[in-house]
Amino acid sequence: MYEYEMQRMRSAELIRRAEQERLAREAVRGRRAARREAAERAATAERAATAERAATADRAATADRAASVERTATADRAASAERAATADRVASADRAANVDRAATVDRAASAERAARAASEPHTERPRRARSPRTA
């Protein structure tokens, strides 16, 4: 009976060892699965963060482009306003010069008439009106 008891003890020990190895393998599998899930969650979070950073960068670039376009449009409007103001000033100066030339011509003509009148002999009789036939 001694051998029978020894056989049972060895068998029970082998069964215990097999059970411990099975539990160890399950624990290793569980840890590996947990690491894979954590890695997937981290990768997903990183992809989401990368996508958010890219979207933020795109929004910033779009805002920069819009601001640049607005600055260009504002500069163009200012340049157009400056050109219009310059054209108005030139036109005003031309009108003033024309008025000055006309006044100078009028003064010269008046002076010439006065000089002619001063050089002509004065007569007391008024000039006769021309007849409609000779006109």
C-alpha positions in Angstrom: 0.0 0.0 0.0 3.0 2.2 0.5 3.6 2.4 -3.3 0.0 3.2 -4.0 0.1 6.2 -1.6 3.4 7.3 -3.2 1.8 7.0 -6.7 -1.2 9.1 -5.5 1.1 11.8 -4.0 3.1 12.0 -7.2 0.0 12.1 -9.3 -1.5 14.9 -7.1 1.8 16.8 -7.3 1.9 16.6 -11.1 -1.7 17.7 -11.2 -0.9 20.7 -9.0 2.2 21.6 -11.1 0.1 21.3 -14.3 -2.6 23.5 -12.7 0.0 26.1 -11.6 1.6 26.2 -15.1 -1.8 26.5 -16.7 -2.6 29.4 -14.3 0.7 31.0 -15.1 0.1 30.8 -18.8 -3.3 32.3 -18.4 -1.8 35.1 -16.4 0.8 35.8 -19.0 -1.9 35.7 -21.7 -4.0 38.1 -19.7 -1.1 40.5 -19.2 -0.2 40.4 -22.9 -3.8 41.1 -23.9 -3.9 44.0 -21.4 -0.7 45.4 -22.9 -2.1 45.1 -26.4 -5.3 46.9 -25.4 -3.4 49.6 -23.7 -1.1 50.0 -26.7 -4.2 50.2 -29.0 -5.9 52.8 -26.7 -2.6 54.8 -26.6 -2.3 54.6 -30.4 -5.9 55.7 -30.9 -5.4 58.5 -28.5 -2.2 59.6 -30.3 -4.0 59.4 -33.7 -6.8 61.5 -32.3 -4.4 64.0 -30.8 -2.4 64.1 -34.1 -5.6 64.7 -36.0 -6.6 67.5 -33.6 -3.2 69.1 -33.9 -3.5 68.9 -37.7 -7.0 70.3 -37.7 -5.8 73.1 -35.4 -2.8 73.8 -37.6 -5.2 73.9 -40.7 -7.5 76.3 -38.9 -4.5 78.5 -38.0 -3.2 78.4 -41.5 -6.7 79.2 -42.9 -7.0 82.1 -40.4 -3.5 83.4 -41.4 -4.5 83.2 -45.1 -7.7 85.1 -44.4 -5.9 87.7 -42.5 -3.3 88.1 -45.2 -6.1 88.4 -47.8 -7.8 91.0 -45.7 -4.6 93.0 -45.2 -4.0 92.9 -49.0 -7.5 94.1 -49.6 -7.2 96.8 -47.1 -3.9 97.9 -48.6 -5.5 97.8 -52.1 -8.4 100.0 -50.9 -5.9 102.4 -49.3 -3.9 102.6 -52.5 -7.0 103.1 -54.5 -8.2 105.9 -52.2 -4.7 107.5 -52.4 -4.8 107.3 -56.2 -8.3 108.9 -56.2 -7.2 111.6 -53.8 -4.1 112.3 -55.9 -6.3 112.5 -59.1 -8.6 114.9 -57.3 -5.7 117.1 -56.2 -4.3 117.1 -59.8 -7.7 117.9 -61.2 -8.1 120.7 -58.7 -4.7 122.1 -59.5 -5.5 121.9 -63.2 -8.7 123.8 -62.7 -6.9 126.4 -60.6 -4.2 126.8 -63.3 -6.9 127.1 -65.9 -8.7 129.8 -63.9 -5.3 131.6 -63.4 -4.5 131.4 -67.1 -8.0 132.7 -68.0 -7.6 135.6 -65.5 -4.2 136.3 -66.9 -5.5 136.3 -70.5 -8.4 138.6 -69.4 -6.0 141.0 -67.7 -3.8 141.0 -70.7 -6.7 141.6 -73.0 -8.0 144.4 -70.8 -4.6 146.0 -70.7 -4.3 145.7 -74.5 -7.8 147.3 -74.9 -6.8 150.1 -72.5 -3.6 150.7 -74.4 -5.4 150.8 -77.7 -8.0 153.1 -76.2 -5.3 155.4 -74.9 -3.5 155.5 -78.2 -6.6 156.3 -80.3 -7.6 159.9 -80.9 -10.6 160.8 -79.0 -13.5 162.2 -80.9 -16.5 163.7 -79.4 -19.0 162.3 -81.9 -20.3 158.8 -81.2 -19.7 156.1 -83.6 -22.5 155.4 -86.0 -24.1 152.0 -85.9 -23.6 149.9 -89.0 -26.5 149.4 -91.3 -28.0 146.0 -91.4 -27.0 145.7 -95.1 -23.3 146.1 -94.5 -23.2 143.9 -91.5 
